[in-house]
């Protein structure tokens, strides 16, 4: 399957084959499709955003590819592999949080109006480490405020030391700063103009040197949205959309 390198590097594809489970061959019944053919069909849908029925250049039907991916999602294998890789490869002592919105049809689950970007979509919030690698992910409606993702990120990474958290002005909150300061985490962010007008007492610190690495989380968001199945959400079930996001994050971690 020499055509694999058209969408993904062969080394990344080989690592995916090692990490993802192989379909079991039953004693009776037709022979199972190879995992290489199944995964290649799934990657076409993820990278190109094409319908399942438009898959080509594989040695199996698109139905087999869909069923394989659906079984990975049903068993939670993609989320498990992602979380395992994230623990091994990331260091969140200095991290950053940012959200991106995937354009979506008006589905029932996790869609809403994003006033900032003026579109209906599903928000994906990423928690990245000092190198910009995705250490955590959270999902919400397009209408959900970015601040409301932070407690979920902190809960999922409880027990891990977080010295500095780089945020943009959209996360401005005195309550967040004070609670984080009590837990030993520095919220490193610029303040909006006039935010401290008529306020007494010490001002919060801002470390411009540490803040320079915040662009890495935006770069990771750009990597994530280079997968067209994620840039435009076409999956009615949010579980399938999340599965595609986990698979994309696995590829990003493998490439690092």
N, C-alpha and C positions, 0 to 999 in steps of 0.2 A: 504494500500500500504506500507507494512512493509519493502519492498526491497529498499525504497528510501534512507535509510541510507548507502547503499552500495557506493554511490557516493557523497552524501551531507548530512550534519547533519539535523535532523528533524526540529530543531529550525530555521535553515536558510531557509529550504524549506517552513515552515509555514510563515515566514516573506515575502518570495517571493510571496506567494499566496496573502498576504495582499496588497502588493505594486502593483502587476500587475493586469490589468483589467480582468473582467470576460466576456466571450463571451455571447452576448445577445441571448435569446431564442425568435425566431420569433413565431408569432401566428400560422402560417401554416408551414408545413415542418417537417422534422425529428427532433428528440430531439438532442440538443447540447451535445457534449462530455463534461465531467467534466473538470474543469480547472486543477485539480490535474493530470489527465491522460495526458493532453496536455503538461503541463509544465514538467512532468517527461520525455516525449519523447524528448522535446527540450534539457533538461539537458544531456541526453545520447549523443546527437550529439555534444554538447559543450564540455563535459568532455572527452569522448572517441574518438571523431573525426570520428565517423562512418558515413556512408551514411544514408540519411533519410530513405531509404528503409530497413535498417538493424535494425531499432528500434524494441524492443520487450518488453514484460512485461507491456504493457499498455492496457487500455480498449478502445482504439480507433485506427484508422489507422494512418500510418505515414503521409499520405496526410493531415489529419486534423491537426497534429502537425506542419507540414510545413506551412500550411495556417495560423495557429494561430500566429506563429513566424513572418511570412511575414507581417501580419497585424499590429503586434506590431512595426515592423520596419517602415512600410509605414506611420503610424501615429506619429512616433517619440517618442513613449511612453518610450522606453528603455533609450534613451538619456535624456529625461526629468526626469525620476526617478533617473538616475545616478547623474545628475547635482544637483538635489534637495538634495540627500543624501550627496553629496560632500560638499555642502554649510553648511549642518547641522553638519557634523562630522569632518571636517578638519580645521586646523589652519595653514595658510601658512605664518605666520610671519617669520618662519624659514623653508625653503623648499629646495628641490633638484630636479634636472632635469636630466634624463637619457633616452637613447633610446635603444630599442631592435628590432631585425629584425626577422619577421616571414618568414620562407621559403615559396616560392610561385612558382606556375607555371608562365609562361610568359604571364600573362593576360594583357589586354590593359590598364586597369585603375590602377594607383598607384603601379606599379612594376618596379624595376630597379636593376642594378647590384650593390651590396654592396661590395666594394673592400676590406673593412676591414675583413669581414667574408667570402668573396669569394663565394657569392651565390646570386641568384636572389630572391628578397623578397620585402616585404612591411614594412616600418619602423613605429614603434609605440613609440611615445615620451610621457613619463609620467612626470607630475609635482606632486611631493609628498610633504606632510607636514612634520613636525618635528617627527611624529610617523611613517612615511612611508606610510600613507594612500593616495590613488590617488585623488588629488584635480583637476587635469586637464589632458586631453589627446589630442594628435594631431597625424595626420597620414601623411605619405609622401612616396615617392618612395624610394627604397633601395639606390639609388644613391644620395639622398638629404643629404647635410651636416647637422650634428647635430645642428650647430649654427643657422641654418635657422628656427628651430622650436621655438626658444626662443621668438621672437616677437609675435608669435601667442599665446603662453602661457601667456605672460604679458598682451596682449590685452584682453584675456578672463577673467583675474583676475584683471582687472583695477578697482581701487577704494578700493582695499584691501591692507593693509600695508604689505610690504615684507621687513623685516629688513636684512635678510641674505639668500643668495642663494648659496648652495653648488654645485659645478660643478667639473668635472674631467678635465684633461689636454687637452682633445679633444675640449673643448670649449674656448681655449685660444684666446682672442681677446682684443686688447687695446680699440677699439671702444665700445665694450660691457661694459668693465669695466668703462670707462669714462661716458658713458650715464647712467649706473646704479648708479654710484656715485652721479651724478647730481640729480637723482630722489630719493636718500636716501637709496638705496639698496646696501649692501656690497656683491660683488662677491667673495666668499671664495673658493679659489682653489690654488693648488700648481702650480708653474711655471716650464716650461720646462727648462732644463739645457741650460745655455747660452742665455736665452731670454733677459736678461738685459745687455748683453755685449755691451760696447760702448754707453750706454744710461745714461744720467745724470738726476738728479732730484730724488724726493722721490719714493720709491718702494711701491707697493701695499701690504697691510697687508694680513697675512694668519693666521687664528685662527685654530690651530690644534684640540682644544677641541671641537669646534662646528663641525669640519669636520668629527669627528669620527662617527657621526650619518648618514653619507652619504651612508653607506652600506645598509640602510633601503630601498632606492629606488631600489637598485639591488635586494634585497629580494622581493620587490613587483613585479619587472619584472619576477622573477622566479615563483612567484605565478601565474602571468598572463599566462606564458607559460606552466604551468602545465595543462591547458586546451588545449587538443590536437587539437581542431578546430581552435585555435589561433596559436599554435606552427607551424602548417603547414596550410597555407591558401589554401583552396579548393573552395572558393566561387568566381565565375566569377565576380559578381557584388560587388563593394567595399562597397555599402550600407549594404549588408547582412553581410560582414565581420566586418564592424564597429558595427553592431547590436550585434554580438557575443561578441565583445570586451566590449561593454557597459554592457552586461549581466554579463560577468565575473567580471568586476569592481564593479557591484552592489553586487555580492556575496562576494567579498573581503571586501567591506565596511560593509556589514551586519555581517560578521564574526568578525570584529574588536570590 
